[in-house]
Amino acid sequence: MKILLIGLLVGGAAGLIGALCGVGGGILMVPAFAMILGMGQKHAVATSLAVVVVTAAAGTANHIATKSGFIDWKLVACTAVGAAVAAWYGTDLMKAVSNQNLTRIFGVLLVLVGVRMLTMKAA
């Protein structure tokens, strides 16, 4: 029950943040698309989300093919449900936010995550 609840909550947060800011490689792609290619923030986020689908599929396929054992499929199932629902509604929210405010949200998220990563103790 605990893994289900945590998976749904983390998935929901990840889906919402991912829909607003891009996920994974979006930390690199969104700024590059916006600053180098001159895309608007919404265009850059949506494009990076599409790229992440392919990237995630390739990485997951490699883990499956090499039998790495690193994928927790129960957690994937729980988290994916929350993430998918939140991402669906998050994209509507992203459309309603201005490019300028979306850029600010993205920047604040990067700073907060970066500070947290720099100050956390190693596991």
N, C-alpha and C positions, 0 to 999 in steps of 0.2 A: 504494500500500500504506500509506503514511504517513497519508493522509487517512482511510482505512478504520479504522486502529487508533485514531487520535486521535478520530475521530467516535464509535466504539464506546465508548471510555473516557469521553469527555465526556458522551455520551448516557447511559451507565450512571450516572455521578455525578448528572447532571441529573435523570434519572428517579427515582433513589432519593431525592434531596433534595426533588424536587417531590412525590413521593408522601408524604413525611413532613411537609413544611412548606407545600405549595402552590407554585405557580409563577407567575412574571410578576407579574400584578396581585395575586397572593396576598399580596405584601408589604403591600399596602393592605387587601385584602379580609379576610384572616384576622384581623388585629387588630380591624378594624371589626366583623366578624361576632361575634367573641368578646367584645369590650368593650362595644360599643353594643347589639348584639342579645342578648347573654348566652349565645351558643352555646358549647358545649364545644369545646375545641381540635380534636378529631377531626371533629366536625360542621362546624366552620368550614373546616378544610382540605379535606374532601371536597366541600363546597359550592363552594369557590373553584376546585377542580380542574374541576368541571363548567362553571363560568362561563368558565374559561380556554379550554375547547374552542371555545366560540362566539366568544370574543374572537380567538383565534388564527386561526380560519377566516375571520373578517371581515377581519383585517389581511392575511392571505395572499391572499385574493381581491382586495383592493385592489392589492397589489403585482403580481399577475398581470394585472389589468385595466389598470393604468397602465404595464405593461411597464417597471417600475423597473430591472430587471436586478440587483437587490440579493440575490436568493435564489440561493444556491449549492446546486443540487439534488443534486449528488453528496454534499455534506456533509450535506444534509438526510437523504438515504437512510441514510447510515452512522450518523449521530447518532440518528436516529429508532429504529433497531433497538435500539441499546443503551439508549436512554431507555425504550422500551416494555417491554422485558424487565425492567429494573430497577424501573420504576414498578409493574409487575404484582406483583412480590415486595415492593416497598416498601410497598404498601398493606397487605399482610399484616403486615409489621413495624409499621406505624403502629397497626394494631388491637391489637397486643400491648403497646404502650407506653402508660403512663398519660397522661391529659390533662395532668397537672402536668409530667411529664418531657418530653412533646411540646412544651409551651409553652416550657420551658427550652431545648430544642434549637433551636426557632424563634428565640428571643431571641438565643442565642449566634451562630447563623448570621447574623442581621441585623447584629449588632455586628461580627463578623469581616469580612463583606463591606463594611460601611460604612467601617471603618477602612482596609481595602485600597483602596477607591475614593478615599478622601481622601488617601492617601499615594502613590498611583501617579502616575507621570509621564504627561503627555498624549502621545498617539501623534502 
